[in-house]
Amino acid sequence: MVAIPRFYASEVECEEFCDRLKLVVCPHCRRVGTLNRHGYLKGYPEGSGHLKEDKVIRGRRFFCNGRGRRPGCGRTFSLLACEFLFGFVMVALTVWRLLRAFAGGEAPRAAFQASGSRQSKRAAYHVLRRFRQRRARLRTLLLRRCAAPDPPAGADLLGQTVAHLEAAFPGHTCPVAAFQRQMQVRFF
């Protein structure tokens, strides 16, 4: 039996999961051999005009076949690309740039302009609010990966969390995407 990941880093990794799909246990009914591909999760790319043609693939959907005499439950589940955030048009790299700017002491509006995002300016405040709400859970998960680094001089809780993300995923251009991939947990 194969465990179900929640995030994948590349299309090759997703295809490898799809190749072993008949060995995967359904997360709902716990049956093996009933899962089928069910299409793509599509969403708008960051900075698009929200046209139907502009949609990008954000993940894959799977279906537990319960039709006819098949023993499945008929429910679906998803496997998400780690560079996207659930419920956000903004991608993980933009969120990471915003968080680093916030940790550096920039105001949300200035940080948003520096990130290069073409979303509304309220999106920066939304990201900051969601990060503050989730910060304690993130730090708990990060402690499983590595010890908290010494806080930078004058850093607030947000700056300490950003420093902990950098320490937990050194060498990654986007620790937010690396967090989702390695921990198999949503960042927000």
Secondary structure, 3 states (H helix, E strand, C coil): CECCCCEECCHHHHHHHHHCHHHEECCCCCCECCEEEEEEEEECCCCCCCCHHHCEEEEEEEEECCCCCCCCCCCEEEEEECCECCCCCCEHHHHHHHHHHHHCCCCHHHHHHHHCCCCCCHHHHHHHHHHHHHHHHHHHHHHHHCCCCCCCCCCCHHHHHHHHHHHHCCCCCCHHHHHHHHHCCCCC
